[in-house]
Amino acid sequence: MELNNKLERIRARRTLMYQANSHQCICETLRMVYDDVHDLKDKEKVERIRENLVDAVIMAKKMAERLDYYYKTYADKTGHGGKKLVGLQNTNQKLKIRRARRL
């Protein structure tokens, strides 16, 4: 179980660091927060914030999986199905900057 948890945290951190979405979903919003704290001087505080962001990404992914399950199992069509998400500009530029980072 410990290994699975560690791998899940590594994947979540890589999602924060290296990916980009063209719409402002929860994961992209968390990436934007990661971007904002990435170059702060207080490295101890930055690392605490990063770990909290990793926790949030893991929770967001689990919630998305649960909502997908409800949609498929019960034909639950509540909500807007992502149609009201705000489109973002400069996604390719963000992706390039993020992919240049190293763990």
Contact map, one row per residue, 1 for C-alpha under 8 A:
1111100000000000000000000000000000000000000000000000000000000000000000000000000000000000000000000000000
1111110000000000000000000000000000000000000000000000000000000000000000000000000000000000000000000000000
1111111000000000000000000000000000000000000000000000000000000000000000000000000000000000000000000000000
1111111100000000000000000000000000000000000000000000000000000000000000000000000000000000000000000000000
1111111110000000000000000000000000000000000000000000000000000000000000000000000000000000000000000000000
0111111111000000000000000000000000000000000000000000000000000000000000000000000000000000000000000000000
0011111111100000000000000000000000000000000000000000000000000000000000000000000000000000000000000000000
0001111111110000000000000000000000000000000000000000000001000000000000000000000000000000000000000000000
0000111111111000000000000000000000000000000000000000011001000000000000000000000000000000000000000000000
0000011111111100000000000000000000000000000000000000000000000000000000000000000000000000000000000000000
0000001111111110000000000000000000000000000000000000000000000000000000000000000000000000000000000000000
0000000111111111000000000000000000000000000000000000010011000000000000000000000000000000000000000000000
0000000011111111100000000000000000000000000000000000010000000000000000000000000000000000000000000000000
0000000001111111111000000000000000000000000000000000000000000000000000000000000000000000000000000000000
0000000000111111111000000000000000000000000000000000000000000000000000000000000000000000000000000000000
0000000000011111111000000010011001000000000000000000010010000000000000000000000000000000000000000000000
0000000000001111111000000000001001000000000000000000000000000000000000000000000000000000000000000110100
0000000000000111111100000000000000000000000000000000000000000000000000000000000000000000000000100110100
0000000000000111111110000000000000000000000000000000000000000000000000000000000000000000000000100110000
0000000000000000011111000001001000000000000000000000000000000000000000000000000000000000001101100000000
0000000000000000001111111001000000000000000000000000000000000000000000000000000000000001001000000000000
0000000000000000000111110000000000000000000000000000000000000000000000000000000000000011101000000000000
0000000000000000000011111001000000000000000000000000000000000000000000000000000000001111000000000000000
0000000000000000000011111111100000000000000000000000000000000000000000000000000000001111000000000000000
0000000000000000000010111111100000000000000000000000000000000000000000000000000000001100000000000000000
0000000000000000000000011111110000000000000000000000000000010000000000000000000000000000000000000000000
0000000000000001000000011111111000000000000000000000000010010000000000000000000000000000000000000000000
0000000000000000000110111111111100000000000000000000000000000000000000000000000000000000000000000000000
0000000000000000000000011111111110000000000000000000000000000000000000000000000000000000000000000000000
0000000000000001000000000111111111000000000000000000100110000000000000000000000000000000000000000000000
0000000000000001100100000011111111100000000000000000000000000000000000000000000000000000000000000000000
0000000000000000000000000001111111110000000000000000000000000000000000000000000000000000000000000000000
0000000000000000000000000000111111111000000000000000000000000000000000000000000000000000000000000000000
0000000000000001100000000000011111111100000000000100100000000000000000000000000000000000000000000000000
0000000000000000000000000000001111111110000000000000000000000000000000000000000000000000000000000000000
0000000000000000000000000000000111111111000000000000000000000000000000000000000000000000000000000000000
0000000000000000000000000000000011111111000001001000000000000000000000000000000000000000000000000000000
0000000000000000000000000000000001111111000001000000000000000000000000000000000000000000000000000000000
0000000000000000000000000000000000111111100000000000000000000000000000000000000000000000000000000000000
0000000000000000000000000000000000011111111001000000000000000000000000000000000000000000000000000000000
0000000000000000000000000000000000000011111001000000000000000000000000000000000000000000000000000000000
0000000000000000000000000000000000000001111111000000000000000000000000000000000000000000000000000000000
0000000000000000000000000000000000000001111111100000000000000000000000000000000000000000000000000000000
0000000000000000000000000000000000000000011111110000000000000000000000000000000000000000000000000000000
0000000000000000000000000000000000000000011111111000000000000000000000000000000000000000000000000000000
0000000000000000000000000000000000001101111111111100000000000000000000000000000000000000000000000000000
0000000000000000000000000000000000000000001111111110000000000000000000000000000000000000000000000000000
0000000000000000000000000000000000000000000111111111000000000000000000000000000000000000000000000000000
0000000000000000000000000000000000001000000011111111100000000000000000000000000000000000000000000000000
0000000000000000000000000000000001000000000001111111110000000000000000000000000000000000000000000000000
0000000000000000000000000000000000000000000000111111111000000000000000000000000000000000000000000000000
0000000000000000000000000000000000000000000000011111111100000000000000000000000000000000000000000000000
0000000000000000000000000000010001000000000000001111111110000000000000000000000000000000000000000000000
0000000010011001000000000000000000000000000000000111111111000000000000000000000000000000000000000000000
0000000010000000000000000000000000000000000000000011111111100000000000000000000000000000000000000000000
0000000000000000000000000000010000000000000000000001111111110000000000000000000000000000000000000000000
0000000000010001000000000010010000000000000000000000111111111000000000000000000000000000000000000000000
0000000110010000000000000000000000000000000000000000011111111100000000000000000000000000000000000000000
0000000000000000000000000000000000000000000000000000001111111110000000000000000000000000000000000000000
0000000000000000000000000110000000000000000000000000000111111111000000000000000000000000000000000000000
0000000000000000000000000000000000000000000000000000000011111111100000000000000000000000000000000000000
0000000000000000000000000000000000000000000000000000000001111111110000000000000000000000000000000000000
0000000000000000000000000000000000000000000000000000000000111111111000000000000000000000000000000000000
0000000000000000000000000000000000000000000000000000000000011111111100000000000000000000000000000000000
0000000000000000000000000000000000000000000000000000000000001111111110000000000000000000000000000000000
0000000000000000000000000000000000000000000000000000000000000111111111000000000000000000000000000000000
0000000000000000000000000000000000000000000000000000000000000011111111100000000000000000000000000000000
0000000000000000000000000000000000000000000000000000000000000001111111110000000000000000000000000000000
0000000000000000000000000000000000000000000000000000000000000000111111111000000000000000000000000000000
0000000000000000000000000000000000000000000000000000000000000000011111111111000000000000000000000000000
0000000000000000000000000000000000000000000000000000000000000000001111111111100000000000000000000000000
0000000000000000000000000000000000000000000000000000000000000000000111111111000000000000000000000000000
0000000000000000000000000000000000000000000000000000000000000000000011111111000000000000000000000000000
0000000000000000000000000000000000000000000000000000000000000000000001111111000000000000000000000000000
0000000000000000000000000000000000000000000000000000000000000000000001111111100000000000000000000000000
0000000000000000000000000000000000000000000000000000000000000000000001111111110000000000000000000000000
0000000000000000000000000000000000000000000000000000000000000000000000100011111110000000000000000000000
0000000000000000000000000000000000000000000000000000000000000000000000000001111110000000000000000000000
0000000000000000000000000000000000000000000000000000000000000000000000000000111110000000000000000000000
0000000000000000000000000000000000000000000000000000000000000000000000000000111111110000000000000000000
0000000000000000000000000000000000000000000000000000000000000000000000000000111111110000000000000000000
0000000000000000000000000000000000000000000000000000000000000000000000000000000111111000000000000000000
0000000000000000000000000000000000000000000000000000000000000000000000000000000111111000000000000000000
0000000000000000000000000000000000000000000000000000000000000000000000000000000111111100000000000000000
0000000000000000000000111000000000000000000000000000000000000000000000000000000001111110000000000000000
0000000000000000000000111000000000000000000000000000000000000000000000000000000000011111000000000000000
0000000000000000000001110000000000000000000000000000000000000000000000000000000000001111100000000000000
0000000000000000000011110000000000000000000000000000000000000000000000000000000000000111111000000000000
0000000000000000000001000000000000000000000000000000000000000000000000000000000000000011111000000000000
0000000000000000000000000000000000000000000000000000000000000000000000000000000000000001111111000000000
0000000000000000000111000000000000000000000000000000000000000000000000000000000000000001111111100000000
0000000000000000000100000000000000000000000000000000000000000000000000000000000000000000011111110000000
0000000000000000000000000000000000000000000000000000000000000000000000000000000000000000011111111000000
0000000000000000000100000000000000000000000000000000000000000000000000000000000000000000011111111100000
0000000000000000011100000000000000000000000000000000000000000000000000000000000000000000001111111110000
0000000000000000000000000000000000000000000000000000000000000000000000000000000000000000000111111111000
0000000000000000000000000000000000000000000000000000000000000000000000000000000000000000000011111111100
0000000000000000111000000000000000000000000000000000000000000000000000000000000000000000000001111111100
0000000000000000111000000000000000000000000000000000000000000000000000000000000000000000000000111111110
0000000000000000000000000000000000000000000000000000000000000000000000000000000000000000000000011111110
0000000000000000110000000000000000000000000000000000000000000000000000000000000000000000000000001111111
0000000000000000000000000000000000000000000000000000000000000000000000000000000000000000000000000011111
0000000000000000000000000000000000000000000000000000000000000000000000000000000000000000000000000000111
